[in-house]
C-alpha cells in the first residue's frame, strides 16, 4: 500500500492537495477517482510515499484516511501541464485543482478510459522562443499556412489555439487545405464518435499533425508539438466566466515555456499589454508588425450632432448618408453589414421629471427596452434576466414620463423597416440567434441574398469573415460612455474589424466625432492608438505597468459593508481602495469592490496570494480583471 497526494479537479476546496491511500504502482500524473463529500471526483496524483514511513502521522490524524476509488488513466497529464497549472493558480490566487477544472474538458474526463492519449514526461528539445504577428486576417493566415508546412517538414506538429467554437471552424477550414488527413479539431460540443476519430488521428498518425482547439485541449498536445499558436490574442473569449476567474492565455504561455516550444501570438490588433511586452523585448517579430492597416474602402465618419453646418435638433437613428448606403445596396444588389452595439430598443430609460435611471429591482442593472410584439414593449434586465412591464412609473417620483435613451439594435431595425419596407433585412444578436446553428443559418441567408442588409451586434462579428462591398456602424457611442480603462481598446478593435470587412465604403455614425479614436480607426493607424493608450495607462498606473487585484462582495448592504470593513482589517499594511459597484444600489444585491494595485514586478506575492486564497467563498477574487466596474 502507498500514500498518495492528489490534486482534486474541483472548485471551492480550501486545500491545494488531499491525501489518500491506494495500491502500489500508481504513477505520478495519473488520473484517479477519489471519494470526497459523499461523491466521487477526479484527481491527479502529484506525490507518493510509503505507508509504513507515514504510519505515525496517519495514526495521529483527526480523519480516517480514505482509499482511492479507482485509477482511470496512467500518466494522464505531462509534468509541464501540471507545472503550468500550478503557476497560473499562484498568479490568479486560486487552487490548482480549481484551475484544472477549467483546463481539462469534461468530454475527455468522461471518456478517458476509452481513448486517453498516451503522454510522456520527456519531450523533444525546442527553442522556446516567443513571437508576435500583427496583420489583417488574410495575411496572418497566409503566414500560418506557410509556417505549418515548414514545421511539418521538420517533423514537428503544431497546436493552433483559438477562443471559441466558431473560430475553430473558421481556422480549420482556412488552414487544412492539402493537409486534411493530418488535421484534427477539438471543442466542447464534439460527440463521442467525433472525439474518438480525432483522438485516433493523434495516437496513430506518425506524420506531424495540426491540432486546432481551445486552450483546455492543450491537455491533448502530442509529444512532437513544437509550436503553440495563440490566434485572436485580443479576444475576451480567453477569460473564464465561472470561478475561478482567470486568463487562459496565461496558461498557454506558461505551458509553452514549460515545454520549451515556440509560442506565437497573433491578431489584427494585439492587446495593448502584449504590444508593450513586444516593445520591451519579451517577444520577437514573427513577421514585420503592421502598424497601419491598409483598406480599399472609403471611410466616412458622420457627425450626428450637425447637419449642413447647423446643430441638428431632430434626433435621428439613421443619417442621410447611411440611408443612401442602404438604398445603394438594394439598387446594386450588393450586401451591407450594419453594426449596433446594444440589444433592445433603448439601452437605458430615465425619468423625464427627476432623471432617475430605471433599474432592475433584483440586481440594480439598467433595464433595456425590448419589443415583445408589434404592439407591446417590455423591459428586460440583461444581467439577471428579469422581465418587467413597460407600463410602470418612476420608482423615485412616481412620474409616468419615462424616456428611453440610446440606440439599440431593435430600434435601428424598426427605422430601417419603416424607411425601406421591401428591403431584405436580417438581424443577428443573442435574442434572435441563441446558438451557433442559428447564427450560421442567418449568415448563410445573408450572403446568399444579393441586395440584403445584415444588422448585427458583436455576435455577428465573431462569425462574419467574408468581405462585403459595404459596412457601417449605426451606434457605438454607448460603449464609449462606459468609464472603463479597457473600453477604448475594445471599441477600436470593433471598428477595425468592421472596416476590414468593407471593400468599397465604410461609414461610422457617431455623436462624438471629435473623439480621436474614430480618426485613428478610419486611418487604420495602430501605432498612434498604441502610443496614446500606453501614455494614458502609464500616467494613471494602469496595466501593463501595474497589476490590479479586485475583490468583490455582493449581498445585503449592511452585510456587504461589514464584510468589506473586515477585509480591510485582514489586509492591514496593504493599500486597499474600497468603492461601490456600478449597479450597487439594490438592497439584496448591493455590490462593493476592493482594489489592490501592485507594480507589475511585485506580483505574484506569496504572502498576499495566501491571504487571497484564505478568503471565504463569498468574496470573488479577480487578478488582472477585465473591468474595474
C-alpha positions in Angstrom: 0.0 0.0 0.0 1.1 3.5 -0.8 0.1 7.0 0.4 -0.7 9.5 -2.4 -1.1 13.3 -2.5 -3.7 14.2 -5.2 -4.9 17.4 -6.8 -8.7 17.2 -6.8 -10.2 18.6 -10.0 -12.9 20.6 -8.4 -13.9 24.1 -7.4 -14.4 25.5 -3.9 -12.0 23.4 -1.9 -9.9 25.0 0.7 -6.9 22.7 0.4 -4.4 22.5 -2.5 -3.9 18.7 -2.2 -5.6 15.9 -0.3 -4.1 12.6 0.9 -5.4 9.1 0.2 -4.1 5.5 0.2 -4.0 3.1 -2.7 -2.4 0.2 -4.3 1.3 0.2 -5.3 2.3 1.4 -8.8 0.0 4.3 -9.4 2.3 6.7 -11.5 2.7 10.4 -10.9 0.3 12.3 -13.2 -2.3 9.5 -13.2 -6.0 10.4 -13.3 -7.8 8.8 -10.3 -11.2 8.9 -8.8 -11.4 9.9 -5.1 -14.3 9.9 -2.6 -15.0 13.5 -1.3 -18.1 14.9 0.5 -20.3 12.0 -0.4 -19.4 12.0 -4.1 -16.6 10.8 -6.3 -14.5 13.4 -8.2 -11.4 13.1 -10.5 -8.0 14.0 -9.2 -4.4 14.0 -10.4 -1.6 12.1 -8.4 1.2 14.5 -7.6 3.2 12.8 -4.9 3.6 9.3 -3.3 5.2 7.8 -0.2 5.5 4.5 1.6 2.7 3.8 4.0 5.0 2.4 6.7 7.1 5.5 6.9 4.0 7.7 7.4 2.3 5.3 9.9 2.7 7.6 12.9 1.3 10.6 11.0 -1.7 8.6 9.9 -2.5 7.4 13.4 -2.3 11.0 14.8 -4.6 12.4 12.1 -8.1 13.6 13.1 -9.6 12.0 10.0 -9.6 8.4 8.7 -7.5 8.1 5.6 -9.7 7.1 2.6 -8.9 4.9 -0.3 -8.5 6.0 -3.9 -11.7 4.6 -5.6 -10.2 3.8 -9.0 -7.4 4.5 -11.4 -8.8 6.0 -14.6 -5.6 6.5 -16.6 -1.9 6.2 -16.0 0.2 9.3 -16.9 -2.8 11.4 -17.8 -1.1 14.8 -17.8 2.6 15.6 -18.6 4.7 17.3 -15.9 4.8 20.6 -17.9 1.0 20.8 -18.0 0.7 20.4 -14.2 3.6 22.8 -13.6 1.9 25.5 -15.8 -1.4 24.9 -14.0 0.3 25.4 -10.6 2.0 28.6 -11.9 -1.3 30.0 -13.1 -3.0 29.1 -9.8 -0.4 31.1 -7.9 -0.8 34.1 -10.3 -4.6 34.2 -10.1 -4.7 33.3 -6.3 -6.7 30.1 -6.8 -6.2 26.4 -6.1 -4.5 24.2 -8.7 -7.5 21.8 -8.7 -9.9 24.7 -9.4 -7.7 25.8 -12.3 -7.6 22.2 -13.6 -11.4 22.0 -13.6 -11.3 24.6 -16.4 -8.3 23.2 -18.2 -9.4 19.6 -18.6 -12.5 19.3 -20.8 -15.4 17.2 -19.4 -15.7 15.2 -22.6 -12.1 14.0 -22.0 -12.7 13.1 -18.3 -15.8 11.2 -19.1 -14.2 9.0 -21.8 -10.7 8.9 -20.6 -10.6 5.1 -20.1 -11.6 4.6 -23.8 -9.2 6.9 -25.5 -6.8 8.8 -23.3 -3.8 9.8 -25.4 -0.5 8.4 -24.4 1.8 11.0 -22.8 5.3 11.2 -21.7 7.3 13.3 -19.3 10.1 13.5 -21.9 9.6 16.0 -24.7 11.9 16.8 -27.6 14.1 19.9 -27.2 12.7 23.0 -28.9 13.7 26.6 -28.9 11.2 28.1 -26.6 11.1 31.5 -28.4 8.1 33.8 -28.2 6.8 35.6 -31.3 4.1 38.1 -32.2 2.3 38.7 -35.5 0.0 41.6 -36.2 -1.6 41.8 -39.6 -5.0 41.5 -41.3 -6.7 38.1 -41.3 -5.7 37.2 -44.9 -2.0 38.0 -44.4 -1.9 36.4 -41.0 -3.4 33.1 -42.1 -1.1 33.0 -45.1 1.8 33.2 -42.8 0.3 30.5 -40.6 -0.2 28.1 -43.5 3.4 28.6 -44.7 4.7 28.1 -41.2 2.7 24.9 -40.5 4.1 23.3 -43.6 7.6 24.3 -42.7 7.1 22.7 -39.3 5.7 19.5 -40.9 8.9 19.3 -43.0 10.8 19.4 -39.7 8.7 16.5 -38.3 7.1 18.9 -35.8 3.3 19.2 -35.0 1.5 22.5 -34.4 -1.2 23.3 -31.8 -3.4 26.2 -33.0 -5.3 27.8 -30.1 -8.5 29.9 -30.6 -11.0 31.2 -28.2 -14.4 30.0 -29.5 -16.1 27.1 -31.4 -16.8 29.5 -34.3 -13.1 30.3 -34.5 -12.2 26.6 -34.6 -14.5 26.0 -37.6 -13.0 29.0 -39.4 -9.4 28.2 -38.6 -9.8 24.5 -39.6 -11.4 25.4 -43.0 -8.7 28.1 -43.7 -5.6 26.1 -42.6 -6.3 22.5 -43.6 -6.2 22.7 -47.4 -3.9 19.9 -48.6 -3.4 18.5 -45.1 -6.9 17.4 -44.2 -5.9 13.9 -43.1 -3.4 15.4 -40.7 -5.7 18.0 -39.1 -7.9 17.4 -36.1 -10.2 19.9 -34.3 -11.4 19.8 -30.7 -14.2 21.8 -29.0 -16.6 21.1 -26.1 -19.6 20.2 -28.4 -17.9 17.2 -30.0 -19.9 14.0 -29.8 -18.2 10.8 -28.5 -17.8 9.3 -32.0 -16.2 12.5 -33.4 -13.9 12.7 -30.4 -12.8 9.2 -30.9 -11.9 9.9 -34.6 -10.0 13.0 -33.6 -8.1 11.2 -30.8 -7.3 8.3 -33.2 -5.5 10.8 -35.5 -3.4 12.0 -32.6 -2.5 8.4 -31.5 -2.0 6.7 -34.8 -0.5 9.2 -37.2 3.3 9.1 -37.5 3.1 12.2 -39.6 3.1 15.6 -37.8 -0.4 16.9 -37.2 -2.2 20.3 -36.9 -4.4 20.4 -33.8 -7.0 23.2 -33.7 -8.8 23.7 -30.4 -9.5 25.9 -27.4 -6.8 26.2 -24.7 -8.2 23.4 -22.5 -7.5 20.9 -25.3 -3.7 21.6 -24.8 -4.1 18.6 -22.4 -4.1 16.5 -25.6 -0.9 18.1 -27.2 1.3 15.4 -28.6 4.9 15.0 -27.7 6.0 16.2 -31.1 4.2 19.6 -30.8 6.9 22.1 -31.3 4.8 25.3 -31.7 1.7 26.6 -29.9 0.0 29.4 -31.9 -2.5 31.6 -29.9 -4.7 33.2 -32.5 -7.1 36.1 -31.9 -5.0 37.0 -28.9 -7.0 40.2 -28.1 -10.3 38.3 -27.7 -12.2 38.4 -24.4 -13.2 34.8 -25.1 -10.0 33.6 -23.4 -11.2 34.7 -20.0 -13.2 32.3 -17.9 -16.7 33.3 -16.9 -17.1 31.0 -13.9 -14.9 30.7 -10.8 -12.0 30.7 -10.6 -11.8 33.8 -13.0 -8.5 33.6 -14.9 -7.0 34.2 -18.3 -6.4 31.1 -20.4 -3.8 33.0 -22.4 -1.6 33.0 -19.3 -1.8 29.2 -19.1 -1.0 28.7 -22.8 2.2 30.8 -22.4 3.2 29.1 -19.2 2.7 25.7 -20.8 4.7 26.7 -23.9 7.5 27.9 -21.7 7.5 24.7 -19.6 7.7 22.5 -22.7 10.3 24.9 -24.3 8.3 25.1 -27.5 7.8 28.1 -29.8 4.9 30.3 -28.8 3.3 32.6 -31.4 0.5 35.1 -30.6 -1.4 36.8 -33.4 -4.3 39.1 -34.1 -5.3 42.0 -36.3 -4.7 44.2 -33.3 -2.6 42.8 -30.5 -3.7 43.6 -27.0 -2.0 46.7 -25.6 -0.3 44.6 -22.9 1.2 42.2 -25.5 2.3 45.1 -27.7 4.0 46.8 -24.7 5.8 43.5 -23.9 7.0 43.3 -27.5 8.3 46.8 -27.3 10.2 45.7 -24.1 11.8 42.8 -26.0 9.7 40.0 -24.4 8.6 38.9 -27.9 10.2 38.6 -31.4 8.5 39.6 -34.6 7.1 36.6 -36.4 6.9 38.9 -39.4 7.2 42.7 -39.5 4.3 44.1 -37.4 1.8 46.0 -39.4 1.3 49.4 -37.6 -1.0 50.8 -40.2 -3.8 48.6 -41.8 -4.5 49.4 -45.4 -8.1 49.3 -46.7 -9.6 49.7 -50.2 -12.8 51.1 -48.6 -13.6 54.8 -48.5 -14.1 55.7 -44.8 -16.7 58.2 -43.8 -17.3 59.5 -40.3 -20.8 61.1 -40.0 -21.3 63.6 -37.1 -24.9 63.0 -36.0 -24.9 66.3 -34.0 -24.6 68.5 -37.1 -26.3 68.8 -40.4 -25.3 71.3 -43.2 -23.2 73.2 -40.7 -26.0 73.7 -38.2 -27.0 72.0 -35.0 -29.5 69.2 -35.7 -32.3 69.4 -33.2 -34.0 66.3 -34.6 -32.8 63.0 -33.1 -32.1 60.6 -36.0 -31.3 56.9 -35.8 -30.1 56.8 -39.4 -28.2 59.6 -41.1 -29.0 60.6 -44.7 -25.6 59.1 -45.6 -26.5 55.7 -44.1 -30.0 55.8 -45.7 -28.2 56.4 -49.0 -25.9 53.4 -48.4 -28.9 51.2 -47.7 -30.6 52.3 -50.9 -27.4 51.8 -52.9 -27.1 48.3 -51.5 -30.6 47.4 -52.6 -30.2 49.0 -56.0 -26.8 47.4 -56.8 -27.9 44.0 -55.3 -24.9 44.2 -53.1 -24.5 43.3 -49.3 -24.3 45.7 -46.4 -23.5 44.9 -42.7 -24.7 47.4 -40.1 -23.3 47.2 -36.6 -25.3 48.2 -33.5 -23.6 48.0 -30.1 -26.5 47.2 -27.9 -29.5 44.8 -27.9 -33.1 46.0 -27.5 -34.8 49.3 -28.5 -33.0 51.5 -26.0 -30.2 50.5 -23.6 -31.3 52.9 -20.8 -34.5 54.6 -19.7 -34.6 57.7 -17.4 -37.4 59.6 -15.7 -38.1 62.8 -17.6 -39.0 64.7 -14.4 -36.4 63.7 -11.9 -33.7 62.0 -14.0 -33.7 58.7 -12.1 -32.4 55.7 -14.1 -34.8 52.8 -14.4 -33.0 49.8 -13.0 -33.7 46.2 -12.1 -35.2 45.7 -8.6 -33.3 42.4 -8.2 -29.7 43.3 -9.3 -29.6 47.0 -9.9 -28.5 46.9 -13.6 -30.2 49.3 -16.1 -33.3 47.8 -17.7 -33.3 47.6 -21.5 -36.4 48.3 -23.5 -37.3 45.4 -25.9 -40.1 44.8 -28.4 -42.3 41.9 -27.1 -44.8 42.1 -30.0 -45.8 44.5 -32.7 -47.9 46.5 -30.2 -46.2 45.8 -26.9 -42.8 46.6 -25.3 -41.2 45.2 -22.2 -38.2 45.9 -20.0 -35.5 43.1 -19.7 -32.5 43.0 -17.4 -29.6 41.7 -19.3 -27.8 40.9 -16.1 -30.2 38.6 -14.3 -32.9 38.0 -17.0 -35.9 39.6 -15.1 -38.7 41.0 -17.3 -40.9 43.9 -16.3 -43.9 45.7 -17.9 -43.1 48.9 -19.8 -46.3 50.4 -18.2 -44.8 51.5 -15.0 -43.9 54.7 -13.1 -40.6 56.1 -11.8 -39.7 54.5 -8.5 -38.4 57.8 -7.2 -41.1 60.3 -8.0 -44.0 58.3 -9.4 -43.9 60.0 -12.8 -45.2 58.3 -15.9 -42.7 60.3 -18.0 -40.1 57.6 -18.7 -37.8 58.5 -21.6 -35.8 55.7 -23.5 -32.3 56.9 -24.4 -29.7 55.5 -26.8 -29.9 53.3 -29.9 -30.5 49.6 -29.6 -30.4 47.2 -32.5 -34.2 46.7 -32.4 -34.7 50.5 -32.8 -32.4 50.5 -35.8 -34.3 47.6 -37.3 -37.7 49.4 -36.8 -36.4 52.6 -38.5 -34.9 50.7 -41.5 -38.1 48.6 -42.0 -40.2 51.8 -41.9 -37.9 53.6 -44.4 -37.3 50.6 -46.7 -40.4 48.3 -46.3 -39.4 45.9 -49.1 -35.7 45.5 -48.1 -34.4 42.1 -47.3 -33.2 42.8 -43.7 -31.8 40.2 -41.3 -30.9 40.7 -37.7 -28.3 38.8 -35.7 -28.0 39.1 -32.0 -28.3 36.8 -29.0 -32.1 37.3 -28.8 -32.5 36.1 -32.4 -29.7 33.5 -32.5 -29.0 31.9 -29.1 -27.0 29.1 -30.6 -24.3 28.5 -33.3 -26.6 26.7 -35.6 -29.0 29.7 -35.9 -26.0 32.1 -36.3 -24.8 30.0 -39.3 -28.2 29.9 -40.8 -28.7 33.7 -40.7 -25.2 34.4 -42.1 -25.8 31.9 -45.0 -29.1 33.6 -45.8 -27.5 37.0 -45.8 -24.5 36.0 -48.0 -26.8 34.1 -50.5 -29.2 37.1 -50.9 -27.9 40.0 -53.1 -29.4 43.3 -52.1 -29.7 42.3 -48.4 -28.7 44.0 -45.2 -27.5 42.3 -42.1 -27.9 44.2 -38.8 -25.8 42.7 -36.0 -24.1 43.1 -32.7 -20.6 41.8 -31.7 -22.1 38.3 -32.0 -22.2 38.7 -35.8 -18.5 39.9 -35.9 -17.4 36.6 -34.4 -18.6 34.6 -37.4 -18.5 37.1 -40.3 -15.3 36.6 -42.2 -16.3 37.3 -45.8 -15.5 40.6 -47.4 -18.6 42.8 -48.3 -19.0 45.8 -50.5 -20.4 48.0 -47.7 -20.2 48.1 -43.9 -21.5 50.7 -41.4 -21.7 51.5 -37.7 -25.1 52.7 -36.6 -24.3 53.1 -32.9 -21.2 52.6 -30.8 -21.2 55.7 -28.6 -22.9 53.7 -25.7 -19.8 51.6 -25.3 -17.5 54.7 -25.2 -19.7 56.2 -22.4 -18.7 53.3 -20.1 -16.0 54.5 -17.8 -13.7 51.5 -18.1 -9.9 51.6 -18.8 -10.1 48.9 -21.5 -13.1 50.3 -23.4 -11.1 52.4 -25.9 -9.2 49.2 -26.9 -12.4 47.2 -27.2 -14.1 49.9 -29.4 -11.0 50.3 -31.6 -10.9 46.6 -32.2 -14.6 46.5 -33.2 -14.2 49.5 -35.6 -11.1 47.9 -37.3 -12.8 44.6 -37.6 -15.8 46.1 -39.4 -13.5 48.3 -41.5 -11.7 45.1 -42.6 -15.0 43.7 -43.9 -15.7 46.6 -46.3 -14.3 46.6 -49.8 -15.8 49.8 -51.1 -17.4 52.0 -48.4 -17.2 52.0 -44.5 -19.5 54.5 -42.7 -19.4 55.4 -39.0 -22.2 57.4 -37.4 -21.4 59.0 -34.0 -22.4 61.9 -31.8 -18.8 62.0 -30.6 -16.9 62.6 -33.9 -14.3 64.7 -32.1 -13.1 61.6 -30.2 -9.7 60.8 -31.8 -10.5 57.1 -31.8 -12.7 57.5 -34.9 -10.0 59.2 -37.0 -7.4 56.7 -35.8 -9.6 53.8 -36.7 -10.5 55.4 -40.1 -6.8 55.6 -40.9 -6.0 52.2 -39.5 -3.3 53.8 -37.5 -2.3 51.2 -34.9 0.9 52.9 -33.8 -0.9 56.1 -32.9 -3.5 54.3 -31.0 -0.9 52.3 -29.0 1.1 55.4 -28.3 -1.7 57.4 -26.8 -3.2 54.5 -24.9 0.2 53.4 -23.3 0.8 57.0 -22.3 -2.6 57.2 -20.6 -2.1 53.8 -18.9 1.3 54.8 -17.6 0.0 58.2 -16.3 -2.8 56.6 -14.3 -0.9 53.4 -13.1 -3.0 51.0 -15.2 -1.9 47.7 -16.7 0.6 46.8 -18.0 2.5 49.0 -15.6 0.5 47.8 -12.6 -1.3 44.6 -11.7 -4.9 45.1 -10.4 -6.5 42.7 -7.9 -10.2 43.2 -7.5 -12.2 41.6 -4.6 -16.0 41.8 -4.9 -18.7 41.2 -2.3 -22.4 41.0 -3.1 -25.4 40.8 -0.7 -27.5 43.0 1.6 -25.9 46.4 2.0 -25.3 46.1 5.8 -23.6 42.7 5.4 -21.5 43.9 2.5 -20.2 47.0 4.2 -19.4 45.0 7.3 -17.6 42.3 5.2 -15.5 45.0 3.4 -14.5 46.6 6.7 -13.4 43.2 7.9 -11.5 42.6 4.6 -9.6 45.9 5.1 -8.6 44.8 8.6 -7.3 41.4 7.2 -5.1 43.3 4.7 -3.6 45.7 7.2 -0.4 47.2 5.8 -1.7 46.8 2.2 -3.2 49.8 0.4 -6.8 48.8 -0.4 -9.3 51.1 -2.2 -13.0 50.2 -1.5 -15.8 51.5 -3.7 -19.4 50.7 -4.5 -20.1 48.7 -7.7 -21.7 50.3 -10.8 -25.1 48.6 -10.1 -24.8 48.6 -6.3 -28.0 50.4 -5.2 -30.3 47.4 -4.6 -30.8 46.2 -1.0 -30.5 42.4 -1.7 -27.9 42.9 -4.5 -25.6 45.5 -3.1 -22.1 45.3 -4.6 -18.8 46.7 -3.3 -15.3 46.2 -4.7 -11.9 46.3 -3.1 -9.0 47.2 -5.4 -5.3 46.5 -4.7 -2.7 47.9 -7.1 0.8 46.5 -7.3 3.7 47.4 -9.6 3.9 44.7 -12.3 7.1 43.2 -11.0 5.7 42.7 -7.4 3.1 40.2 -8.4 2.7 37.3 -7.6 3.5 37.9 -4.0 3.3 34.7 -1.8 2.0 36.4 1.3 -0.7 38.3 -0.4 -1.7 35.3 -2.6 -2.1 33.2 0.6 -4.4 35.9 2.1 -6.5 36.0 -1.0 -6.8 32.2 -1.2 -7.8 32.1 2.5 -10.8 34.5 1.9 -14.3 32.9 2.4 -16.1 31.9 -0.8 -18.5 34.9 -0.7 -15.5 37.1 -1.8 -14.9 37.0 -5.5 -11.2 37.5 -6.3 -10.1 38.6 -9.8 -6.4 39.2 -10.6 -5.9 41.3 -13.7 -9.7 41.8 -14.1 -11.3 42.7 -17.4 -13.1 45.6 -15.9 -13.0 47.6 -12.6 -16.7 48.3 -12.6 
